[in-house]
Amino acid sequence: MLPVEDVAARLGLSADHVCDLIRAGALAAHNFALGRRPLYRVPEESLTDFLKRTRTQNEAAAGAENTAAA
């Protein structure tokens, strides 16, 4: 389980942006908070799946741009 700060560093994003991705459902995480403030932890597998999905989406978008430019 990775803390949000570690995930943010790996993705080159801010911790706030990672929390936004979690709240939006784009990145699976567990909330271990005991109070009101969330304490998210991201399973390594969730990060791997997220990276695969975003890489595939980026490749598809690039392919569409190349097709449209041709």
N, C-alpha and C positions, 0 to 999 in steps of 0.2 A: 504494500500500500504506500502510495507516494503522497506527500503533502502537496497542497496547491502550489506552493512556492517552487518545489522541484519540477512539477509539471510545467509551470510557467517558464522556468529557465530552459527546459528542454525544447519547448515550442517557440521560444523567443517572444513570449507575450507577457503581459502584466498578470499578476495574481488576480486582479479584478476581472480581467477578460476571461481567464480560466473559470472563475466563479460564474460569470455570465454564461459560458458554454455549458457548465454543469446545470445551471437553473433552466436553460433552454432545452436540456435533454440531449444535447449534441455530444456530451462527454459523460459517461457513466461514472458515478462516484457514490461513496457512502458518507452519510453525515453522522459523525460521532459526538455531536454537540450535546452537552447536558443542559445548556441554557438556551437563550434565544439566538445567539450568534452561531452560524453554522461552522462546523469543524470538518471540512471535507477531506476525504482521503480517496485517491484514485487508484484502483487496481492497475497493475502493470498491463494486464491484458486489455483493459479499457483504453489505455493510452495507445497501445499497439493498434487496436481496432480503429480508433479515431484517426490515427496517422494513415492507415490504409485507406479509409474512406475519403479523407481529404485529398490524399495523393491521387486516387482514382478520379475524384471530381475535378481536380485541377488538370489532369491529363485529358479528360473528356472535354473540358472547356477549351483547352489549348487546341485540341483536334478540331473542334467546331470553328474556332477562329481561323485556323489554317485552311479549312474547307471553304469558309466564307470568303477568304481573301483570294482564293484560286480562281 
